[in-house]
Amino acid sequence: MANGKCAVIGDRDSILIFKAVGIEVYPESDGEHANFTMHKLGRAGYAVIYVTESMYPLCAEAIAEFAGEPYPAIIPIPDALGTQGIGLKALKENVEKAVGVDILSNS
């Protein structure tokens, strides 16, 4: 059961602003530490874990572990360098899985 807490994982420059709005920040610079942190937060019952897009692919192990669970929701966000399109791709895949067709396509 989720406890309503939110956290963000990523490079320090990209995530420090989240601290100002009360979200717990976990600066990580490599995938192994980020995976460990995500496992720890997921087992602690966090409801939402934001992950910078540059860190998201490096956390594939932890993301896969929680994919079938209602919590935590793992949400990719752009980092200080901008978006890589990972968040939109994940959203499109989830919508297509739920609806059965890609309704977000431009064509």
DSSP file (Angstrom, degrees, kcal/mol; ACC not computed):
  #  RESIDUE AA STRUCTURE BP1 BP2  ACC     N-H-->O    O-->H-N    N-H-->O    O-->H-N    TCO  KAPPA ALPHA  PHI   PSI    X-CA   Y-CA   Z-CA
    1    1 A M              0   0    0      0, 0.0     2,-0.1     0, 0.0    46,-0.0   0.000 360.0 360.0 360.0 134.7    0.0    0.0    0.0
    2    2 A A        -     0   0    0      1,-0.1    44,-0.2    45,-0.1    43,-0.1  -0.455 360.0-152.3 -77.3 146.5    1.3    3.4   -0.9
    3    3 A N        -     0   0    0     42,-3.1    43,-0.1    -2,-0.1    -1,-0.1   0.335  44.0-107.9-100.9   6.8    1.9    6.0    1.8
    4    4 A G  S    S+     0   0    0     41,-0.4     2,-0.2     1,-0.3    42,-0.1   0.448  73.1 138.3  84.3  -0.2    1.4    9.1   -0.4
    5    5 A K        -     0   0    0     40,-0.3    42,-1.8    18,-0.0    43,-1.6  -0.489  37.0-155.9 -80.0 150.5    5.1   10.0   -0.5
    6    6 A C  E     +a   48   0A   0     16,-0.2    18,-1.6    41,-0.2     2,-0.3  -0.933  12.2 178.5-123.3 149.2    6.8   11.2   -3.7
    7    7 A A  E     -ab  49  24A   0     41,-1.8    43,-3.1    -2,-0.3     2,-0.4  -0.957  15.5-147.2-143.2 160.9   10.5   11.1   -4.6
    8    8 A V  E     -ab  50  25A   0     16,-2.2    18,-2.5    -2,-0.3     2,-0.4  -0.999   8.5-164.3-134.1 137.0   12.7   12.1   -7.5
    9    9 A I  E     +ab  51  26A   0     41,-2.7    43,-2.2    -2,-0.4     2,-0.3  -0.965  40.1  82.6-120.9 134.0   15.9   10.3   -8.7
   10   10 A G  E    S- b   0  27A   0     16,-1.3    18,-2.1    -2,-0.4     2,-0.1  -0.983  77.5 -25.1 165.0-168.3   18.4   11.9  -11.1
   11   11 A D    >>  -     0   0    0     -2,-0.3     4,-1.4    16,-0.2     3,-0.9  -0.403  60.8-116.1 -71.1 149.1   21.3   14.2  -11.5
   12   12 A R  H 3> S+     0   0    0      1,-0.3     4,-1.7     2,-0.2     3,-0.3   0.852 111.0  53.5 -54.5 -45.0   21.6   16.9   -8.8
   13   13 A D  H 34 S+     0   0    0      1,-0.2    -1,-0.3     2,-0.2     4,-0.3   0.817 111.7  46.2 -64.0 -30.5   21.2   19.9  -11.1
   14   14 A S  H <4 S+     0   0    0     -3,-0.9    -1,-0.2     1,-0.1    -2,-0.2   0.751 119.0  36.1 -83.6 -25.1   17.9   18.5  -12.5
   15   15 A I  H >X S+     0   0    0     -4,-1.4     3,-1.6    -3,-0.3     4,-0.5   0.618  86.3  88.4-110.2 -13.0   16.2   17.5   -9.3
   16   16 A L  H >X S+     0   0    0     -4,-1.7     3,-1.3     1,-0.3     4,-0.6   0.824  81.9  64.9 -59.0 -31.6   17.1   20.0   -6.6
   17   17 A I  H >4 S+     0   0    0      1,-0.3     3,-1.0    -4,-0.3     4,-0.5   0.802  91.2  65.6 -61.0 -28.5   14.1   22.2   -7.5
   18   18 A F  H X4>S+     0   0    0     -3,-1.6     5,-2.0     1,-0.3     3,-1.0   0.788  89.1  66.3 -65.6 -26.7   11.8   19.4   -6.4
   19   19 A K  H X<5S+     0   0    0     -3,-1.3     3,-1.5    -4,-0.5    -1,-0.3   0.840  91.0  64.0 -62.0 -32.8   13.0   19.8   -2.8
   20   20 A A  T <<5S+     0   0    0     -3,-1.0    -1,-0.2    -4,-0.6    -2,-0.2   0.750 104.5  45.6 -64.5 -24.7   11.4   23.3   -2.8
   21   21 A V  T < 5S-     0   0    0     -3,-1.0    -1,-0.3    -4,-0.5    -2,-0.2   0.220 125.6 -97.2-105.6  14.5    7.9   21.8   -3.2
   22   22 A G  T < 5S+     0   0    0     -3,-1.5     2,-0.4     1,-0.3   -16,-0.2   0.569  77.2 137.0  88.7  10.1    8.4   19.0   -0.6
   23   23 A I      < -     0   0    0     -5,-2.0    -1,-0.3   -18,-0.1     2,-0.2  -0.763  58.2-116.2 -90.2 134.8    9.4   16.1   -2.8
   24   24 A E  E     -b    7   0A   0    -18,-1.6   -16,-2.2    -2,-0.4     2,-0.4  -0.489  30.9-148.2 -70.2 134.9   12.3   14.0   -1.5
   25   25 A V  E     -b    8   0A   0    -18,-0.2   -16,-0.2    -2,-0.2    -9,-0.0  -0.859  16.5-172.6-111.1 141.6   15.3   14.1   -3.8
   26   26 A Y  E     -b    9   0A   0    -18,-2.5   -16,-1.3    -2,-0.4     2,-0.3  -0.815  15.0-153.4-131.5  90.4   17.8   11.4   -4.4
   27   27 A P  E     +b   10   0A   0      0, 0.0     2,-0.3     0, 0.0   -16,-0.2  -0.494  23.2 171.9 -67.1 125.3   20.8   12.6   -6.5
   28   28 A E        -     0   0    0    -18,-2.1     3,-0.1    -2,-0.3    -2,-0.1  -0.983  25.8-173.6-135.2 146.5   22.3    9.6   -8.3
   29   29 A S        +     0   0    0     -2,-0.3     2,-0.3     1,-0.1    -1,-0.1   0.489  69.8  44.3-118.4  -7.1   24.9    9.5  -11.0
   30   30 A D  S  > S-     0   0    0      1,-0.1     4,-2.1   -20,-0.1     5,-0.2  -0.975  76.2-120.0-140.2 157.0   25.0    5.8  -12.0
   31   31 A G  H  > S+     0   0    0     -2,-0.3     4,-2.9     1,-0.2     5,-0.2   0.829 106.7  58.2 -62.9 -37.6   22.4    3.2  -12.8
   32   32 A E  H  > S+     0   0    0      2,-0.2     4,-2.0     1,-0.2    -1,-0.2   0.937 111.5  41.2 -62.0 -47.2   23.4    0.7  -10.1
   33   33 A H  H  > S+     0   0    0      2,-0.2     4,-2.6     1,-0.2    -1,-0.2   0.892 114.7  52.4 -66.9 -39.1   22.9    3.2   -7.3
   34   34 A A  H  X S+     0   0    0     -4,-2.1     4,-2.7     2,-0.2    -2,-0.2   0.909 109.2  49.6 -64.4 -42.2   19.7    4.5   -8.9
   35   35 A N  H  X S+     0   0    0     -4,-2.9     4,-2.5     2,-0.2    -1,-0.2   0.924 111.7  48.9 -60.3 -45.1   18.3    0.9   -9.1
   36   36 A F  H  X S+     0   0    0     -4,-2.0     4,-2.4    -5,-0.2    -2,-0.2   0.926 112.5  47.8 -60.4 -45.8   19.1    0.3   -5.5
   37   37 A T  H  X S+     0   0    0     -4,-2.6     4,-2.7     1,-0.2    -2,-0.2   0.910 111.6  50.0 -62.7 -43.2   17.4    3.6   -4.5
   38   38 A M  H  X S+     0   0    0     -4,-2.7     4,-2.6     2,-0.2    -1,-0.2   0.905 110.7  49.4 -64.6 -41.1   14.3    2.9   -6.6
   39   39 A H  H  X S+     0   0    0     -4,-2.5     4,-2.5     2,-0.2     5,-0.2   0.935 112.2  49.1 -59.4 -46.1   14.0   -0.6   -5.0
   40   40 A K  H  X S+     0   0    0     -4,-2.4     4,-1.4     1,-0.2    -2,-0.2   0.923 113.6  45.1 -61.0 -46.3   14.4    0.9   -1.5
   41   41 A L  H  <>S+     0   0    0     -4,-2.7     5,-2.0     2,-0.2     4,-0.3   0.898 112.7  51.3 -66.7 -40.8   11.7    3.6   -2.2
   42   42 A G  H ><5S+     0   0    0     -4,-2.6     3,-1.2     1,-0.2    -2,-0.2   0.911 111.0  47.1 -62.6 -43.3    9.3    1.1   -3.8
   43   43 A R  H 3<5S+     0   0    0     -4,-2.5    -1,-0.2     1,-0.2    -2,-0.2   0.763 105.6  60.9 -70.0 -24.3    9.6   -1.3   -0.9
   44   44 A A  T 3<5S-     0   0    0     -4,-1.4    -1,-0.2    -5,-0.2    -2,-0.2   0.496 120.6-108.2 -80.8  -3.7    9.0    1.7    1.5
   45   45 A G  T < 5 +     0   0    0     -3,-1.2   -42,-3.1    -4,-0.3   -41,-0.4   0.716  52.9 172.1  89.3  21.9    5.7    2.3   -0.1
   46   46 A Y      < -     0   0    0     -5,-2.0    -1,-0.2   -44,-0.2   -40,-0.2  -0.407  24.5-151.5 -63.9 140.3    6.3    5.5   -2.1
   47   47 A A  S    S+     0   0    0    -42,-1.8    26,-3.0     1,-0.3     2,-0.4   0.874  76.8  22.6 -80.6 -40.0    3.3    6.3   -4.3
   48   48 A V  E     -ac   6  73A   0    -43,-1.6   -41,-1.8    24,-0.3     2,-0.5  -0.994  57.6-173.7-135.1 133.4    5.2    8.2   -7.0
   49   49 A I  E     -ac   7  74A   0     24,-3.0    26,-2.2    -2,-0.4     2,-0.4  -0.966  12.4-158.5-125.7 113.8    8.9    8.1   -8.1
   50   50 A Y  E     -ac   8  75A   0    -43,-3.1   -41,-2.7    -2,-0.5     2,-0.4  -0.728  10.9-170.6 -87.5 139.9   10.0   10.6  -10.7
   51   51 A V  E     -ac   9  76A   0     24,-2.5    26,-2.4    -2,-0.4   -41,-0.2  -0.999  25.8-114.5-133.5 132.1   13.1    9.6  -12.6
   52   52 A T  E >>  - c   0  77A   0    -43,-2.2     4,-2.0    -2,-0.4     3,-1.0  -0.332  29.3-117.8 -63.1 148.3   15.0   11.9  -15.0
   53   53 A E  T 34 S+     0   0    0     24,-2.5    -1,-0.1     1,-0.3    30,-0.1   0.820 114.5  55.8 -59.3 -32.5   15.0   10.7  -18.6
   54   54 A S  T 34 S+     0   0    0     23,-0.2    -1,-0.3     1,-0.2     4,-0.2   0.804 114.6  39.5 -70.9 -26.4   18.7   10.2  -18.7
   55   55 A M  T X> S+     0   0    0     -3,-1.0     4,-0.7   -46,-0.2     3,-0.7   0.708  97.0  82.6 -90.8 -23.3   18.5    7.9  -15.6
   56   56 A Y  G >< S+     0   0    0     -4,-2.0     3,-1.3     1,-0.3     7,-0.2   0.883  90.7  46.5 -53.1 -51.0   15.3    6.1  -16.7
   57   57 A P  G >4 S+     0   0    0      0, 0.0     3,-1.0     0, 0.0    -1,-0.3   0.809 108.3  58.2 -65.2 -25.5   17.0    3.5  -19.0
   58   58 A L  G <4 S+     0   0    0     -3,-0.7     3,-0.3     1,-0.2    -2,-0.2   0.639 102.7  54.9 -76.1 -13.4   19.6    2.8  -16.4
   59   59 A C  G <X  +     0   0    0     -3,-1.3     4,-2.6    -4,-0.7    -1,-0.2   0.078  68.3 123.5-103.9  21.9   16.9    1.8  -14.0
   60   60 A A  H <>  +     0   0    0     -3,-1.0     4,-2.5     1,-0.2     5,-0.2   0.835  69.6  56.2 -55.1 -37.3   15.3   -0.8  -16.2
   61   61 A E  H  > S+     0   0    0     -3,-0.3     4,-1.7     2,-0.2    -1,-0.2   0.953 112.7  39.1 -61.5 -51.1   15.7   -3.5  -13.7
   62   62 A A  H  > S+     0   0    0     -3,-0.2     4,-1.7     2,-0.2    -2,-0.2   0.881 114.6  54.1 -68.4 -38.1   13.7   -1.7  -10.9
   63   63 A I  H  X S+     0   0    0     -4,-2.6     4,-0.7     1,-0.2    -1,-0.2   0.918 109.0  49.0 -61.7 -43.5   11.2   -0.3  -13.4
   64   64 A A  H >< S+     0   0    0     -4,-2.5     3,-0.6    -5,-0.2     4,-0.4   0.874 107.0  56.5 -63.7 -37.4   10.5   -3.9  -14.6
   65   65 A E  H 3< S+     0   0    0     -4,-1.7     3,-0.3     1,-0.2    -1,-0.2   0.888 115.8  35.3 -62.0 -39.7   10.1   -5.1  -11.1
   66   66 A F  H >< S+     0   0    0     -4,-1.7     3,-1.4     1,-0.2    -1,-0.2   0.418  89.3  99.8 -96.1   1.7    7.3   -2.6  -10.3
   67   67 A A  T << S+     0   0    0     -4,-0.7    -1,-0.2    -3,-0.6    -2,-0.1   0.842  86.5  43.4 -59.6 -36.8    5.7   -2.6  -13.7
   68   68 A G  T 3  S+     0   0    0     -4,-0.4    -1,-0.3    -3,-0.3    -2,-0.1   0.444 100.2  89.1 -89.4   0.5    2.9   -4.9  -12.7
   69   69 A E  S <  S-     0   0    0     -3,-1.4    -3,-0.0     3,-0.1    -4,-0.0  -0.689  75.6-133.8 -98.9 150.1    2.2   -3.2   -9.4
   70   70 A P  S    S+     0   0    0      0, 0.0    -1,-0.1     0, 0.0    -4,-0.0   0.831  80.7  79.0 -69.7 -29.5   -0.1   -0.3   -8.8
   71   71 A Y  S    S+     0   0    0      1,-0.2   -24,-0.1     2,-0.1   -23,-0.1  -0.987  74.7  33.9-134.9 144.9    2.5    1.5   -6.8
   72   72 A P        -     0   0    0      0, 0.0     2,-0.6     0, 0.0   -24,-0.3   0.536  69.8-149.6 -82.9 152.3    4.9    3.1   -7.2
   73   73 A A  E     -c   48   0A   0    -26,-3.0   -24,-3.0    -2,-0.1     2,-0.7  -0.782  14.5-152.9 -79.2 122.5    4.1    5.0  -10.3
   74   74 A I  E     -c   49   0A   0     -2,-0.6   -24,-0.2   -26,-0.2   -26,-0.0  -0.894  15.8-174.4-105.4 115.2    7.4    5.5  -12.0
   75   75 A I  E     -c   50   0A   0    -26,-2.2   -24,-2.5    -2,-0.7     2,-0.2  -0.933  18.1-139.4-119.7 120.1    7.3    8.6  -14.1
   76   76 A P  E     -c   51   0A   0      0, 0.0   -24,-0.2     0, 0.0   -26,-0.0  -0.564  24.2-174.8 -75.8 139.2   10.1    9.8  -16.4
   77   77 A I  E     -c   52   0A   0    -26,-2.4   -24,-2.5    -2,-0.2   -23,-0.2  -0.944  31.0 -95.8-130.4 152.6   10.8   13.5  -16.5
   78   78 A P        -     0   0    0      0, 0.0     5,-0.2     0, 0.0     2,-0.1  -0.295  39.1-139.6 -62.5 152.2   13.1   15.7  -18.6
   79   79 A D  B >   -D   82   0B   0      3,-1.2     3,-1.8   -27,-0.1   -69,-0.0  -0.340  39.2 -77.3-100.8-170.7   16.4   16.6  -17.0
   80   80 A A  T 3  S+     0   0    0      1,-0.3     3,-0.1    -2,-0.1    -1,-0.0   0.717 129.8  57.2 -62.6 -21.5   18.4   19.9  -17.1
   81   81 A L  T 3  S-     0   0    0      1,-0.3    -1,-0.3     0, 0.0     2,-0.2   0.544 116.5-106.6 -87.2  -7.7   19.5   19.2  -20.7
   82   82 A G  B <   -D   79   0B   0     -3,-1.8    -3,-1.2     2,-0.0    -1,-0.3  -0.583  51.6 -34.0 112.0-175.7   15.9   18.8  -22.0
   83   83 A T        -     0   0    0     -5,-0.2    -6,-0.0    -2,-0.2    -3,-0.0  -0.518  29.6-170.4 -86.1 149.4   13.7   16.0  -23.1
   84   84 A Q        -     0   0    0     -2,-0.2    -1,-0.1     0, 0.0    -2,-0.0   0.322  52.2-109.5-112.0   0.6   14.7   12.9  -24.9
   85   85 A G  S  > S+     0   0    0      3,-0.0     4,-2.1     4,-0.0     5,-0.1   0.490  85.0 121.8  84.7   3.9   11.2   11.8  -25.6
   86   86 A I  H  > S+     0   0    0      2,-0.2     4,-2.5     1,-0.2     5,-0.2   0.901  72.4  51.2 -67.5 -41.0   11.3    8.9  -23.2
   87   87 A G  H  > S+     0   0    0      2,-0.2     4,-2.3     1,-0.2    -1,-0.2   0.924 111.8  46.1 -62.2 -45.8    8.3   10.1  -21.2
   88   88 A L  H  > S+     0   0    0      2,-0.2     4,-2.7     1,-0.2    -1,-0.2   0.892 112.0  52.0 -64.5 -40.0    6.1   10.6  -24.2
   89   89 A K  H  X S+     0   0    0     -4,-2.1     4,-2.3     2,-0.2    -2,-0.2   0.925 110.5  47.8 -62.4 -44.5    7.1    7.1  -25.5
   90   90 A A  H  X S+     0   0    0     -4,-2.5     4,-2.1     2,-0.2    -2,-0.2   0.900 112.3  49.9 -63.6 -40.8    6.2    5.5  -22.2
   91   91 A L  H  X S+     0   0    0     -4,-2.3     4,-2.6     2,-0.2     5,-0.2   0.930 110.5  49.4 -62.7 -46.0    2.9    7.3  -22.1
   92   92 A K  H  X S+     0   0    0     -4,-2.7     4,-2.6     1,-0.2    -2,-0.2   0.903 110.6  50.7 -60.6 -41.9    2.1    6.2  -25.7
   93   93 A E  H  X S+     0   0    0     -4,-2.3     4,-2.1     1,-0.2    -1,-0.2   0.907 111.9  47.0 -63.5 -41.4    2.9    2.6  -24.9
   94   94 A N  H  X S+     0   0    0     -4,-2.1     4,-2.1     2,-0.2    -2,-0.2   0.895 113.2  48.0 -68.7 -39.6    0.7    2.6  -21.8
   95   95 A V  H  X S+     0   0    0     -4,-2.6     4,-3.1     2,-0.2     5,-0.5   0.923 112.3  49.5 -65.5 -43.4   -2.2    4.3  -23.7
   96   96 A E  H  X S+     0   0    0     -4,-2.6     4,-2.3     1,-0.2    -2,-0.2   0.890 111.2  49.7 -62.5 -39.0   -1.9    1.8  -26.5
   97   97 A K  H  < S+     0   0    0     -4,-2.1    -1,-0.2    -5,-0.2    -2,-0.2   0.899 116.6  41.7 -65.4 -40.1   -1.8   -1.1  -24.0
   98   98 A A  H  < S+     0   0    0     -4,-2.1    -2,-0.2    -5,-0.1    -1,-0.2   0.892 127.3  29.5 -74.8 -40.6   -5.0    0.2  -22.3
   99   99 A V  H  < S-     0   0    0     -4,-3.1    -3,-0.2     2,-0.2    -2,-0.2   0.781  99.0-125.7 -93.2 -30.8   -7.0    1.2  -25.4
  100  100 A G  S  < S+     0   0    0     -4,-2.3     2,-0.3    -5,-0.5    -4,-0.2   0.356  83.6  59.8  99.6  -4.9   -5.6   -1.3  -27.9
  101  101 A V  S    S-     0   0    0     -6,-0.3     2,-1.2    -5,-0.0    -2,-0.2  -0.988  91.5-101.6-151.8 152.4   -4.6    1.3  -30.5
  102  102 A D    >   +     0   0    0     -2,-0.3     3,-0.6     1,-0.2    -9,-0.1  -0.646  42.4 167.5 -79.5  97.2   -2.2    4.3  -30.6
  103  103 A I  T 3   +     0   0    0     -2,-1.2    -1,-0.2     1,-0.2   -11,-0.0   0.497  69.9  63.7 -88.4  -4.4   -4.6    7.2  -30.2
  104  104 A L  T 3  S+     0   0    0    -12,-0.1    -1,-0.2    -3,-0.1    -2,-0.1   0.366  73.8 123.0 -99.3   3.9   -1.8    9.7  -29.6
  105  105 A S    <   -     0   0    0     -3,-0.6     0, 0.0     1,-0.1     0, 0.0  -0.345  62.0-137.5 -67.8 146.0   -0.2    9.3  -33.0
  106  106 A N              0   0    0      1,-0.2    -1,-0.1    -2,-0.0    -3,-0.0   0.680 360.0 360.0 -76.2 -18.4    0.2   12.4  -35.1
  107  107 A S              0   0    0      0, 0.0    -1,-0.2     0, 0.0    -2,-0.0   0.435 360.0 360.0-109.4 360.0   -0.9   10.7  -38.3
